[in-house]
Amino acid sequence: MTTNLTQATDMKESITTELNSFIQSQVTELSALDLERLTTDLPVLRKRFTRLPLKTYPYLADQLEFLCRFVEDRVVRLGKDLTEQPVAEAAFALLYFQRAIDLIPDPIPDMGLLDDAIIVRMVLRRQEQALDRKS
C-alpha cells in the first residue's frame, strides 16, 4: 500500500513539474501582439465564460474572470507589459483557454476543459502572492 502511495506522489510531482515547465516555456513565447490581441478579445472571452459547464467546473468561470480583471488592471490601467511574470502567466492562462486546439480538445464532454482548468489553477497557485497584492 505504501508503495502505491509513493508512486502516486511521485507521479503527481512529475506531472506538476512538467506542467510548470510547460507554463514557463509558453510564457517566454508570448509577445506584445499576443497581449494586445488578448485585451481586445476579453469581451468575447467573458461571454464564453457564461457558457462553461458549472456542474463540471464550478470555479473555472470565476477564476478566468479574476485573471481577466488582473490583466485589464495591469495592462490597460497601469500600462504594464509582459515583462512582469504574473501578468505574463495570467495572460498565458487566458490565451490557453482561448485556444481552439489544446492538449484536450474542448468539445469532449466533461473532459475538454480539464487541461484549461488545470493551467488556470496552476497559474493562480504559482502567482498567488502577486495576484493577492493590491496595486
C-alpha positions in Angstrom: 0.0 0.0 0.0 2.8 2.4 0.9 4.5 1.7 -2.5 1.3 2.7 -4.3 1.1 5.9 -2.3 4.7 6.7 -3.0 4.2 6.0 -6.7 1.1 8.2 -6.8 3.0 11.0 -5.0 6.0 10.7 -7.4 3.6 10.8 -10.4 1.9 13.9 -9.1 5.2 15.6 -8.5 6.4 14.7 -12.0 3.2 15.9 -13.7 3.3 19.2 -11.7 6.9 19.7 -12.7 6.1 19.1 -16.3 3.1 21.5 -16.3 5.2 24.2 -14.5 7.8 23.8 -17.2 5.2 24.0 -19.9 3.7 27.2 -18.5 7.2 28.7 -18.1 8.2 27.9 -21.7 4.9 29.1 -23.1 5.1 32.4 -21.2 8.5 33.1 -22.6 7.0 32.9 -26.1 4.3 35.5 -25.6 4.7 38.8 -27.4 3.2 42.2 -27.1 1.0 41.4 -30.0 -0.4 38.4 -28.1 -1.2 40.7 -25.2 -2.8 43.3 -27.4 -5.0 40.6 -29.1 -5.9 39.2 -25.7 -7.1 42.6 -24.3 -9.1 43.1 -27.5 -10.7 39.7 -27.2 -11.6 39.9 -23.5 -15.3 40.8 -24.1 -15.7 37.7 -26.3 -13.9 35.5 -23.8 -16.2 36.7 -21.0 -19.2 35.7 -23.0 -17.7 32.2 -23.3 -17.2 32.0 -19.5 -21.0 32.2 -19.1 -21.4 29.0 -21.1 -19.0 26.9 -19.1 -20.5 23.8 -17.5 -20.6 24.9 -13.9 -21.6 21.4 -12.7 -18.3 20.0 -14.0 -16.1 23.1 -13.5 -17.7 25.1 -10.7 -14.9 27.6 -10.2 -13.4 28.0 -13.7 -15.5 30.9 -14.8 -14.8 32.9 -11.7 -11.1 32.1 -11.9 -10.9 33.2 -15.5 -12.8 36.4 -14.7 -10.3 37.1 -11.9 -7.4 36.7 -14.4 -9.2 39.0 -16.9 -9.6 41.7 -14.3 -5.9 41.3 -13.3 -4.7 41.6 -16.9 -7.0 44.5 -17.6 -5.9 46.3 -14.4 -2.2 45.7 -15.0 -2.1 46.2 -18.8 -4.9 48.7 -19.5 -4.9 50.8 -16.3 -1.2 50.6 -15.3 0.4 50.1 -18.7 2.4 47.1 -17.7 3.7 44.7 -20.2 4.7 41.0 -20.4 8.0 41.5 -18.6 6.1 41.1 -15.3 5.8 37.3 -14.7 2.4 37.5 -13.0 1.0 39.4 -16.0 2.6 37.1 -18.5 1.3 34.0 -16.7 -2.3 35.4 -16.3 -2.3 36.3 -20.0 -1.0 32.9 -20.9 -3.8 31.1 -18.9 -6.4 33.3 -20.7 -4.8 32.7 -24.1 -4.6 29.0 -23.4 -8.3 28.9 -22.6 -9.0 30.8 -25.8 -7.1 28.3 -28.0 -9.2 26.2 -30.3 -6.7 23.4 -30.1 -5.0 22.5 -26.9 -4.0 19.3 -25.0 -7.5 18.0 -24.5 -10.0 19.2 -27.2 -12.6 21.4 -25.6 -15.6 19.7 -27.3 -15.1 16.4 -25.4 -18.0 16.3 -22.9 -16.9 16.7 -19.2 -13.2 16.3 -20.1 -12.5 19.0 -22.7 -11.8 21.8 -20.3 -9.8 19.8 -17.8 -6.5 21.0 -19.1 -7.7 24.6 -19.2 -8.9 24.3 -15.6 -5.5 22.8 -14.5 -3.5 25.5 -16.3 -5.6 28.3 -14.7 -5.3 26.7 -11.3 -1.6 26.3 -11.6 -1.1 29.9 -12.7 -3.2 31.1 -9.7 -1.2 29.0 -7.4 2.2 30.0 -8.9 1.3 33.7 -8.7 -0.7 33.7 -5.6 1.3 36.4 -3.8 1.4 38.7 -6.8 -2.3 38.2 -7.6 -3.2 38.9 -3.9 -1.3 42.2 -3.7 -3.3 45.4 -4.2 -1.7 47.8 -6.6 
